[in-house]
């Protein structure tokens, strides 16, 4: 639970608040929208100008809350639209991983398991997740799901190494390549 002291000491980034304030000023259509905001929120007009012109790097959470409540946008403090000082936008998406990062590993797991449903069962994820990754569309998956796929691939590699499936496959592939290479050399004779 946040105490009043912590609530007053907590800070948010001014540039995020300034962007929302600027958009509201444009949409309001009033001659002097900041004076109106000052009347509505009880925040000093000089402070509102300083926020809109980004004179400081951070603003108190209390002031931001007072302003955003009047705009019916106080949810933006909670959902991460307005960041804390030093915080980047990417930090809010810590749990999402682009599918493109996991795609080569997923393809290898599917190949080793013999199909997408078997790979999904082996990795303890849904077949829809595997198929979504394999479609190579712009998507994201949970970090935990990506971790499951990578762990499953690691275990599958160990199992294949124990059974020597990889070794046999590599030998067959090398023999096939050698045969095809010999054919290409002999074509001119």
Secondary structure, DSSP 8 states (H G I E B T S, - for coil): ---HHHHHH-EEEHHHHHHHHHHHHHHH--TTHHHHHHHHH---HHHHHHHHTT-SSEEEHHHHHHHHHHTT-THHHHTTSS--TT--GGGGGTTEEEHHHHHHHHHHHHHHHTSHHHHHHHHTS-HHHHHHHHTT-S-EEEHHHHHHHHHHHHHHHHHHHHHTHHHHHHHHHHHHHHHHHHHHHHTT-
